[in-house]
Amino acid sequence: MLERILAYAQTLGAIPQAPYLHRASLRQVLQFLAELNIRPQGLGNPAEGTYVSDAYALYVNFRRGQPRVPVLFDSHLDHPALVLDGRGGGVALGSLGLDRIKRLTEVAPIPLRIFHPEGHFLTKGKLVALHLAGKPYVQVETPSPIPANCHALWDVTDFAVEGEHLLMHSADNTIVTAVMLALLEQVARNPTTYRELDVTFVFTFLEEIFEVSATAIAQRRRTPFGPIDERSLIVVLESMETIPLAYQGQRETATELIARDLRAMRQTDEQWVLALRDGAALDRNAVHPLYRTFDLPLPQPDGGVMLKVNDIDCVYGYEFPATPNLAESLLLRLSDELQIVPQHTLAGGACNGTAYSLFPTTSHIVTLSVPNPCKHNMDLAGQIVPERVRLDNIAAAARLGEGVLHASATGIAGAHPHALAQRLKATALRPDAASARQLQIERGTIAWGAYLRLQHMRYFGASLPEQFAFGLRGSSARLRERVQHLVG
């Protein structure tokens, strides 16, 4: 399967993936579906696969026989980038490490590749300045005029295999989207192998900004193909850095940071992450005390595939404190059977697993991550580099994914003796009611505010009325958040 994964990754990797500008990526995924004879919902046979999309995601479902467990795979289609306004400026979207980008521009302009909103390459350019007062605004030089809503990407390789590693501009999240496509292809081409199955593959459009798409789905607690409920098993596919769970200052906790300011927490944590990557900020007293409580190892940045049951904000499935996380147990059991040695411990960072946990969908949530030590194109020195993932970790993620597909028919045996999530639900990683409500308000508001831009697949309006509508939606979202905080 690795050959098919790399083929998908090479095709997708050549497509720009700036937040909000998912038109080209969506078009390519729909082409893949057409090649597999997967048709829109209402026009195709559910056993052969059908799809539907909305403003937040593309959903592909297969339903055959009498499956025991409904499975949802999630992978996002965006990657941090600059979105240009067509007037020499633009905005930086996603966790690009803005302080280090500003420092780099003060030394020399940063080379860029500029892509048309429809996805084709236009020209080279340069990032000459980044202003951080308010929204991160960029100044860009190009040899000729360009339209609004162009993607501006770092000038690094899109796809290159070097020994045991794959280098990509956007391994986060292209490589595991490719894994998901390969799994989808397996299901489509092998109906006798997967006779009993209920699986939905969700291609979320916006993750890099507070997990917007997954938040909208989790709020609804359903996809167009049915509910997400206590029976559902969710596997979030990611390629993220594998860093310890640690907060700045030994006396700070997640709850204290939440109470102070959630957005500042995430921004501060992003700076903290850079220090954690090379261990400069780490000693055994700086990391979360739960490592000592449960005698857990620290995650290794270039180690094996990661089975993740928490993010910086919470333990997954915390709304179901008495229910074990059977997604975690399934992947642990599959790892035992396949002789895969995963990393299974507390970890920092955040991904769509948080969104599916903040709103009570199911207890059975796990993130299967291919470690990406240069996530968001940052090396340990803060230089702009390709992201790097190990080929054996890609293959391991795919083998585990195949096992999850089979579990839709067979069910899950029960809790694994080394499962961690159930123990974490009894700790401070389960937010208190007030903190959980604040997280829900914050994420729900951001997801609501992003709707129009996602619907139109652009950040800057194509006309003055459209730009006004985008701005009004954002202003209304901020007012809505204040009201919700007041009413509780």
C-alpha positions as semicolon CSV with decimal commas, in nm:
position;residue;x (nm);y (nm);z (nm)
1;M;0,000;0,000;0,000
2;L;0,295;0,236;0,055
3;E;0,338;0,280;-0,320
4;R;-0,023;0,397;-0,354
5;I;0,013;0,629;-0,054
6;L;0,320;0,795;-0,204
7;A;0,145;0,832;-0,540
8;Y;-0,147;1,010;-0,376
9;A;0,091;1,222;-0,167
10;Q;0,294;1,330;-0,471
11;T;-0,019;1,444;-0,655
12;L;-0,170;1,624;-0,355
13;G;0,166;1,769;-0,252
14;A;0,187;1,967;-0,575
15;I;-0,138;2,149;-0,489
16;P;-0,127;2,459;-0,263
17;Q;-0,326;2,420;0,058
18;A;-0,355;2,760;0,226
19;P;-0,633;2,785;0,486
20;Y;-0,973;2,873;0,336
21;L;-0,845;2,818;-0,020
22;H;-0,933;2,450;-0,055
23;R;-1,091;2,465;-0,402
24;A;-0,797;2,299;-0,581
25;S;-0,749;2,029;-0,317
26;L;-1,120;1,948;-0,317
27;R;-1,125;1,928;-0,697
28;Q;-0,836;1,679;-0,691
29;V;-0,995;1,459;-0,423
30;L;-1,321;1,455;-0,620
31;Q;-1,123;1,343;-0,924
32;F;-0,979;1,056;-0,721
33;L;-1,332;0,959;-0,618
34;A;-1,453;0,967;-0,979
35;E;-1,169;0,733;-1,078
36;L;-1,300;0,489;-0,814
37;N;-1,660;0,523;-0,946
38;I;-1,774;0,682;-0,620
39;R;-2,076;0,901;-0,689
40;P;-2,261;1,179;-0,505
41;Q;-2,508;1,088;-0,233
42;G;-2,845;1,005;-0,388
43;L;-2,693;0,905;-0,722
44;G;-2,475;0,615;-0,613
45;N;-2,499;0,284;-0,430
46;P;-2,402;0,320;-0,060
47;A;-2,218;-0,014;-0,081
48;E;-2,000;0,124;-0,361
49;G;-1,942;0,454;-0,182
50;T;-2,114;0,790;-0,200
51;Y;-2,006;1,142;-0,108
52;V;-2,142;1,482;-0,015
53;S;-1,977;1,810;0,081
54;D;-2,072;2,120;0,275
55;A;-1,886;2,437;0,372
56;Y;-1,673;2,254;0,628
57;A;-1,580;1,915;0,481
58;L;-1,613;1,645;0,217
59;Y;-1,767;1,321;0,346
60;V;-1,730;0,982;0,176
61;N;-1,927;0,689;0,315
62;F;-1,938;0,314;0,251
63;R;-2,215;0,108;0,410
64;R;-2,228;-0,269;0,360
65;G;-2,393;-0,558;0,540
66;Q;-2,455;-0,546;0,914
67;P;-2,147;-0,378;1,068
68;R;-2,103;-0,364;1,444
69;V;-1,908;-0,038;1,476
70;P;-1,950;0,286;1,275
71;V;-1,603;0,426;1,200
72;L;-1,504;0,782;1,113
73;F;-1,160;0,871;0,975
74;D;-1,066;1,241;0,971
75;S;-0,783;1,416;0,788
76;H;-0,755;1,787;0,710
77;L;-0,669;1,944;0,374
78;D;-0,506;2,273;0,482
79;H;-0,152;2,377;0,575
80;P;-0,028;2,710;0,719
81;A;0,051;2,964;0,447
82;L;0,014;3,325;0,339
83;V;-0,304;3,435;0,160
84;L;-0,241;3,741;-0,058
85;D;-0,478;4,031;-0,117
86;G;-0,366;4,119;-0,472
87;R;-0,235;4,459;-0,361
88;G;0,109;4,365;-0,232
89;G;-0,010;4,243;0,105
90;G;-0,189;3,957;0,270
91;V;-0,233;3,762;0,592
92;A;-0,040;3,480;0,756
93;L;-0,280;3,198;0,846
94;G;-0,204;2,906;1,074
95;S;0,080;2,844;1,317
96;L;0,376;2,959;1,110
97;G;0,595;3,059;1,406
98;L;0,541;3,429;1,343
99;D;0,813;3,565;1,570
100;R;1,080;3,363;1,392
101;I;0,936;3,460;1,049
102;K;0,956;3,825;1,146
103;R;1,318;3,779;1,255
104;L;1,402;3,607;0,926
105;T;1,249;3,890;0,719
106;E;1,458;4,141;0,913
107;V;1,770;3,961;0,788
108;A;1,664;3,903;0,427
109;P;1,347;3,860;0,218
110;I;1,205;3,506;0,227
111;P;1,157;3,331;-0,111
112;L;0,799;3,235;-0,192
113;R;0,611;3,039;-0,456
114;I;0,286;3,206;-0,560
115;F;-0,011;2,995;-0,673
116;H;-0,335;3,109;-0,835
117;P;-0,656;3,063;-0,632
118;E;-0,742;2,777;-0,870
119;G;-0,420;2,602;-0,771
120;H;-0,174;2,645;-1,058
121;F;0,171;2,800;-1,016
122;L;0,200;3,167;-1,111
123;T;0,538;3,305;-1,016
124;K;0,809;3,337;-0,755
125;G;0,795;3,615;-0,501
126;K;0,944;3,740;-0,174
127;L;0,809;3,801;0,174
128;V;0,968;4,132;0,269
129;A;0,792;4,221;0,596
130;L;0,560;4,082;0,861
131;H;0,364;4,309;1,095
132;L;0,235;4,155;1,418
133;A;0,028;4,440;1,562
134;G;-0,320;4,289;1,538
135;K;-0,383;4,041;1,258
136;P;-0,049;3,918;1,113
137;Y;-0,017;4,125;0,795
138;V;0,249;4,050;0,534
139;Q;0,411;4,254;0,259
140;V;0,507;4,062;-0,053
141;E;0,695;4,151;-0,371
142;T;0,608;3,981;-0,700
143;P;0,749;4,049;-1,050
144;S;0,398;4,116;-1,189
145;P;0,048;4,178;-1,054
146;I;-0,140;3,884;-0,906
147;P;-0,507;3,836;-0,815
148;A;-0,646;3,829;-0,463
149;N;-0,661;3,498;-0,276
150;C;-0,337;3,362;-0,415
151;H;-0,154;3,106;-0,202
152;A;0,201;3,205;-0,104
153;L;0,411;2,906;0,005
154;W;0,768;2,865;0,123
155;D;1,006;2,774;-0,158
156;V;1,085;2,419;-0,044
157;T;1,035;2,082;-0,208
158;D;0,682;1,947;-0,242
159;F;0,786;1,581;-0,255
160;A;1,118;1,400;-0,232
161;V;1,212;1,056;-0,098
162;E;1,554;1,058;0,066
163;G;1,658;0,724;0,212
164;E;1,416;0,632;0,491
165;H;1,242;0,970;0,492
166;L;0,990;1,160;0,284
167;L;1,038;1,536;0,254
168;M;0,734;1,751;0,176
169;H;0,626;2,111;0,201
170;S;0,302;1,992;0,362
171;A;0,343;1,646;0,512
172;D;0,101;1,798;0,765
173;N;-0,145;1,682;0,660
174;T;-0,094;1,560;0,304
175;I;0,083;1,239;0,393
176;V;-0,196;1,106;0,614
177;T;-0,462;1,235;0,374
178;A;-0,282;1,010;0,127
179;V;-0,305;0,726;0,380
180;M;-0,679;0,790;0,409
181;L;-0,720;0,789;0,031
182;A;-0,533;0,459;0,008
183;L;-0,762;0,310;0,274
184;L;-1,064;0,445;0,087
185;E;-0,933;0,287;-0,232
186;Q;-0,890;-0,046;-0,053
187;V;-1,254;-0,039;0,053
188;A;-1,376;0,064;-0,293
189;R;-1,177;-0,200;-0,481
190;N;-1,224;-0,491;-0,237
191;P;-1,593;-0,532;-0,155
192;T;-1,553;-0,899;-0,063
193;T;-1,272;-0,821;0,183
194;Y;-1,480;-0,550;0,350
195;R;-1,830;-0,701;0,338
196;E;-1,952;-0,566;0,671
197;L;-1,864;-0,200;0,700
198;D;-1,988;0,144;0,797
199;V;-1,705;0,391;0,744
200;T;-1,706;0,763;0,674
201;F;-1,392;0,934;0,550
202;V;-1,404;1,305;0,638
203;F;-1,176;1,547;0,454
204;T;-1,194;1,857;0,674
205;F;-1,123;2,187;0,501
206;L;-0,994;2,401;0,792
207;E;-0,795;2,264;1,086
208;E;-0,501;2,499;1,113
209;I;-0,720;2,771;1,268
210;F;-0,868;2,629;1,588
211;E;-0,993;2,305;1,428
212;V;-1,283;2,492;1,268
213;S;-1,423;2,220;1,043
214;A;-1,416;1,940;1,301
215;T;-1,572;2,177;1,553
216;A;-1,867;2,243;1,323
217;I;-1,913;1,868;1,267
218;A;-1,882;1,788;1,639
219;Q;-2,134;2,060;1,728
220;R;-2,389;1,894;1,499
221;R;-2,288;1,549;1,629
222;R;-2,350;1,405;1,286
223;T;-2,228;1,384;0,929
224;P;-2,462;1,384;0,628
225;F;-2,458;1,004;0,656
226;G;-2,581;0,976;1,014
227;P;-2,517;1,058;1,379
228;I;-2,187;1,054;1,562
229;D;-2,279;0,895;1,893
230;E;-2,159;0,670;2,172
231;R;-2,120;0,377;1,929
232;S;-1,894;0,571;1,692
233;L;-1,519;0,522;1,670
234;I;-1,319;0,825;1,553
235;V;-0,963;0,803;1,420
236;V;-0,803;1,141;1,353
237;L;-0,513;1,105;1,111
238;E;-0,235;1,357;1,169
239;S;0,128;1,432;1,096
240;M;0,228;1,652;1,387
241;E;0,529;1,713;1,605
242;T;0,566;1,468;1,891
243;I;0,633;1,691;2,190
244;P;0,574;1,656;2,564
245;L;0,273;1,802;2,739
246;A;0,423;2,095;2,929
247;Y;0,308;2,439;3,035
248;Q;0,519;2,747;3,085
249;G;0,592;2,783;3,453
250;Q;0,582;2,482;3,681
251;R;0,279;2,611;3,873
252;E;0,062;2,673;3,570
253;T;-0,207;2,428;3,467
254;A;-0,427;2,407;3,163
255;T;-0,723;2,532;3,369
256;E;-0,531;2,841;3,484
257;L;-0,433;2,919;3,127
258;I;-0,789;2,867;3,006
259;A;-0,925;3,101;3,269
260;R;-0,679;3,368;3,163
261;D;-0,732;3,374;2,788
262;L;-0,775;3,084;2,550
263;R;-0,642;3,248;2,236
264;A;-0,336;3,377;2,420
265;M;-0,284;3,028;2,559
266;R;-0,268;2,881;2,210
267;Q;-0,038;3,156;2,082
268;T;0,189;3,127;2,385
269;D;0,191;2,752;2,354
270;E;0,300;2,782;1,991
271;Q;0,610;2,973;2,103
272;W;0,662;2,722;2,382
273;V;0,647;2,438;2,131
274;L;0,956;2,570;1,954
275;A;1,150;2,546;2,278
276;L;1,017;2,197;2,347
277;R;1,125;2,058;2,012
278;D;1,496;2,058;2,090
279;G;1,451;2,005;2,464
280;A;1,591;2,348;2,549
281;A;1,299;2,423;2,779
282;L;1,272;2,075;2,920
283;D;1,372;1,908;3,234
284;R;1,178;1,646;3,421
285;N;1,025;1,916;3,644
286;A;0,894;2,126;3,353
287;V;0,676;1,860;3,194
288;H;0,330;1,771;3,316
289;P;0,340;1,592;3,655
290;L;0,124;1,312;3,514
291;Y;0,435;1,172;3,346
292;R;0,562;1,092;3,694
293;T;0,223;0,991;3,831
294;F;0,174;0,723;3,565
295;D;0,544;0,656;3,498
296;L;0,510;0,754;3,133
297;P;0,795;0,810;2,887
298;L;0,840;1,142;2,711
299;P;0,743;1,132;2,342
300;Q;1,032;1,127;2,097
301;P;1,027;1,372;1,803
302;D;1,143;1,122;1,542
303;G;1,019;0,803;1,706
304;G;0,750;0,556;1,608
305;V;0,393;0,625;1,505
306;M;0,199;0,801;1,784
307;L;-0,129;0,689;1,944
308;K;-0,256;1,009;2,099
309;V;-0,544;1,032;2,349
310;N;-0,501;1,393;2,464
311;D;-0,423;1,740;2,338
312;I;-0,308;2,045;2,531
313;D;-0,668;2,135;2,614
314;C;-0,810;1,802;2,728
315;V;-0,813;1,423;2,732
316;Y;-1,023;1,286;2,447
317;G;-1,378;1,177;2,524
318;Y;-1,378;1,345;2,866
319;E;-1,757;1,391;2,853
320;F;-1,784;1,012;2,902
321;P;-1,584;0,961;3,225
322;A;-1,717;0,610;3,296
323;T;-1,665;0,477;2,943
324;P;-1,330;0,341;2,822
325;N;-1,181;0,471;2,499
326;L;-1,219;0,167;2,273
327;A;-1,053;0,344;1,979
328;E;-0,735;0,362;2,185
329;S;-0,772;-0,002;2,295
330;L;-0,832;-0,118;1,939
331;L;-0,516;0,050;1,810
332;L;-0,312;-0,086;2,100
333;R;-0,442;-0,437;2,029
334;L;-0,371;-0,399;1,656
335;S;-0,020;-0,278;1,738
336;D;0,035;-0,593;1,944
337;E;-0,094;-0,816;1,665
338;L;0,104;-0,640;1,390
339;Q;0,419;-0,609;1,602
340;I;0,419;-0,233;1,564
341;V;0,576;-0,043;1,853
342;P;0,387;0,286;1,879
343;Q;0,450;0,580;2,103
344;H;0,168;0,583;2,356
345;T;0,199;0,851;2,620
346;L;0,094;1,205;2,709
347;A;0,168;1,451;2,431
348;G;0,132;1,822;2,363
349;G;-0,005;2,000;2,059
350;A;-0,362;2,016;1,935
351;C;-0,562;1,867;1,649
352;N;-0,914;1,765;1,552
353;G;-0,927;1,519;1,842
354;T;-0,994;1,820;2,065
355;A;-1,295;1,930;1,860
356;Y;-1,459;1,586;1,871
357;S;-1,406;1,586;2,250
358;L;-1,524;1,936;2,340
359;F;-1,873;1,846;2,223
360;P;-1,998;1,511;2,357
361;T;-1,976;1,290;2,047
362;T;-1,820;0,965;2,174
363;S;-1,563;0,831;2,418
364;H;-1,385;0,642;2,140
365;I;-1,143;0,896;1,990
366;V;-0,777;0,854;1,905
367;T;-0,527;1,048;1,696
368;L;-0,299;0,830;1,485
369;S;-0,004;1,055;1,407
370;V;0,298;1,014;1,181
371;P;0,567;1,213;1,370
372;N;0,676;1,527;1,189
373;P;0,970;1,688;1,374
374;C;0,985;1,985;1,135
375;K;0,611;2,049;1,143
376;H;0,506;2,374;0,979
377;N;0,843;2,391;0,803
378;M;1,054;2,485;1,106
379;D;1,383;2,320;1,196
380;L;1,546;2,346;1,538
381;A;1,726;2,664;1,436
382;G;1,401;2,828;1,322
383;Q;1,493;2,807;0,954
384;I;1,240;2,728;0,682
385;V;1,277;2,367;0,570
386;P;1,064;2,086;0,423
387;E;0,870;1,875;0,670
388;R;1,017;1,527;0,722
389;V;0,845;1,198;0,802
390;R;0,966;0,840;0,816
391;L;0,849;0,594;0,552
392;D;0,813;0,314;0,807
393;N;0,578;0,530;1,015
394;I;0,363;0,599;0,709
395;A;0,340;0,225;0,643
396;A;0,261;0,152;1,008
397;A;-0,023;0,408;1,009
398;A;-0,171;0,244;0,698
399;R;-0,155;-0,106;0,848
400;L;-0,326;0,014;1,164
401;G;-0,589;0,190;0,953
402;E;-0,664;-0,137;0,771
403;G;-0,717;-0,305;1,106
404;V;-0,963;-0,036;1,208
405;L;-1,164;-0,098;0,889
406;H;-1,194;-0,467;0,973
407;A;-1,306;-0,380;1,327
408;S;-1,619;-0,218;1,184
409;A;-1,736;-0,573;1,112
410;T;-1,590;-0,762;1,406
411;G;-1,636;-0,511;1,686
412;I;-1,382;-0,432;1,958
413;A;-1,281;-0,685;2,222
414;G;-1,278;-0,438;2,514
415;A;-1,037;-0,221;2,707
416;H;-0,666;-0,289;2,659
417;P;-0,468;-0,335;2,984
418;H;-0,231;-0,051;2,888
419;A;-0,503;0,195;2,789
420;L;-0,433;0,545;2,919
421;A;-0,737;0,759;2,842
422;Q;-0,959;0,620;3,116
423;R;-0,698;0,706;3,379
424;L;-0,651;1,056;3,235
425;K;-1,024;1,125;3,261
426;A;-0,985;1,121;3,639
427;T;-0,717;1,395;3,629
428;A;-0,702;1,769;3,560
429;L;-0,693;1,688;3,187
430;R;-1,069;1,656;3,217
431;P;-1,173;2,025;3,211
432;D;-1,411;2,147;3,478
433;A;-1,757;2,255;3,364
434;A;-1,673;2,626;3,340
435;S;-1,353;2,569;3,142
436;A;-1,525;2,321;2,912
437;R;-1,804;2,568;2,844
438;Q;-1,553;2,842;2,768
439;L;-1,372;2,614;2,523
440;Q;-1,701;2,526;2,353
441;I;-1,799;2,893;2,319
442;E;-1,460;2,990;2,179
443;R;-1,442;2,712;1,921
444;G;-1,807;2,729;1,823
445;T;-1,785;3,102;1,765
446;I;-1,476;3,075;1,547
447;A;-1,636;2,797;1,342
448;W;-1,954;3,002;1,295
449;G;-1,753;3,308;1,193
450;A;-1,555;3,114;0,932
451;Y;-1,862;2,981;0,751
452;L;-1,894;3,234;0,466
453;R;-1,526;3,231;0,377
454;L;-1,526;2,852;0,372
455;Q;-1,846;2,843;0,167
456;H;-1,689;3,070;-0,096
457;M;-1,345;2,908;-0,065
458;R;-1,162;3,238;-0,036
459;Y;-1,039;3,466;0,240
460;F;-1,070;3,804;0,066
461;G;-1,408;3,888;-0,089
462;A;-1,442;3,884;-0,467
463;S;-1,645;4,208;-0,446
464;L;-1,706;4,487;-0,198
465;P;-2,043;4,340;-0,089
466;E;-1,884;4,000;-0,036
467;Q;-1,593;4,147;0,160
468;F;-1,844;4,340;0,370
469;A;-2,037;4,017;0,434
470;F;-1,715;3,841;0,541
471;G;-1,632;4,124;0,781
472;L;-1,985;4,143;0,917
473;R;-1,985;3,768;0,987
474;G;-1,658;3,806;1,179
475;S;-1,786;4,102;1,381
476;S;-2,110;3,919;1,454
477;A;-1,911;3,616;1,570
478;R;-1,720;3,825;1,822
479;L;-2,044;3,981;1,951
480;R;-2,202;3,636;1,966
481;E;-1,911;3,511;2,176
482;R;-1,950;3,796;2,426
483;V;-2,323;3,728;2,459
484;Q;-2,267;3,357;2,514
485;H;-2,012;3,430;2,785
486;L;-2,261;3,659;2,955
487;V;-2,547;3,410;2,951
488;G;-2,318;3,121;3,047
